[in-house]
Amino acid sequence: YRKKHQVILGLLGTSQIMFWLTFAILAILKVNPPVLIGCLLIRYTFLILFLVRGTRVLEEKFTWLWMPVLDIIHTLFLLIMGPLGFFTKRVKWS
């Protein structure tokens, strides 16, 4: 990957993790539930809009109802595999 693409992918992962950490902290602090639900709705509205547009451009079929599940799975993957990347040896292609 080029440096620009690495930065974009890093920002995606960072924003996902930061969103869920902020969401958890706000839930622990017992912020008004409509505010929390509103944050989730705004996030998933944008994610689904981008997903729908991307699947149209790529002419793929995807059920947008899976988006919240895949988002949580991807965030957990980043939390587990991200730190492991610092301790593993890079593979060089010949």
C-alpha positions in Angstrom: 0.0 0.0 0.0 1.1 3.6 -0.6 1.6 5.8 2.4 -1.6 7.8 1.6 -3.7 4.6 1.6 -2.1 3.4 4.8 -3.0 6.7 6.5 -6.6 6.5 5.3 -6.9 3.0 6.5 -5.4 4.0 9.8 -7.8 6.9 10.2 -10.7 4.5 9.5 -9.6 2.1 12.2 -8.8 4.9 14.7 -12.2 6.6 14.1 -14.0 3.3 14.7 -12.2 2.5 17.9 -12.6 6.1 19.2 -16.3 6.1 18.4 -16.9 2.9 20.4 -14.7 4.0 23.3 -16.5 7.3 23.4 -19.9 5.6 23.2 -18.9 3.2 26.1 -17.7 6.1 28.2 -20.9 8.0 27.6 -23.0 5.0 28.4 -21.1 4.4 31.7 -21.6 8.1 32.6 -25.3 7.5 32.0 -25.7 10.1 29.3 -29.3 10.7 28.1 -30.3 7.5 26.2 -31.8 9.4 23.2 -28.4 11.1 22.8 -26.6 7.8 22.6 -29.2 6.3 20.2 -29.0 9.5 18.1 -25.2 9.0 17.8 -25.6 5.5 16.7 -28.3 6.4 14.2 -26.1 9.2 12.7 -23.1 6.8 12.5 -25.0 4.0 10.9 -26.9 6.3 8.5 -23.6 7.5 7.1 -22.1 4.1 7.0 -25.1 2.6 5.2 -25.2 5.5 2.7 -21.6 5.0 1.8 -22.1 1.2 1.6 -25.2 1.5 -0.7 -23.3 3.9 -3.0 -20.3 1.6 -3.1 -22.3 -1.5 -3.8 -24.1 0.3 -6.6 -20.8 1.4 -8.2 -19.3 -2.1 -7.8 -22.6 -3.7 -8.9 -22.7 -5.9 -5.9 -25.6 -7.1 -3.8 -25.3 -6.5 0.0 -27.9 -6.5 2.7 -27.4 -3.2 4.6 -28.9 -4.7 7.7 -25.6 -6.5 8.3 -23.7 -3.2 8.6 -23.9 -2.9 12.4 -22.8 -6.5 12.9 -19.9 -6.1 10.5 -18.9 -2.8 12.1 -18.6 -4.4 15.6 -16.8 -7.4 14.2 -14.3 -5.2 12.4 -13.7 -3.0 15.4 -13.0 -6.1 17.6 -10.7 -7.3 14.9 -8.8 -4.0 14.9 -8.5 -4.0 18.7 -7.1 -7.6 18.7 -4.9 -7.6 15.5 -3.7 -4.0 15.6 -1.5 -4.4 18.7 -0.3 -7.8 17.5 1.1 -6.1 14.3 3.7 -4.4 16.5 5.1 -7.7 17.7 5.2 -9.7 14.5 7.8 -9.7 11.8 6.9 -8.1 8.5 6.7 -10.4 5.5 8.7 -9.2 2.5 7.5 -10.3 -0.9 10.3 -11.3 -3.3 
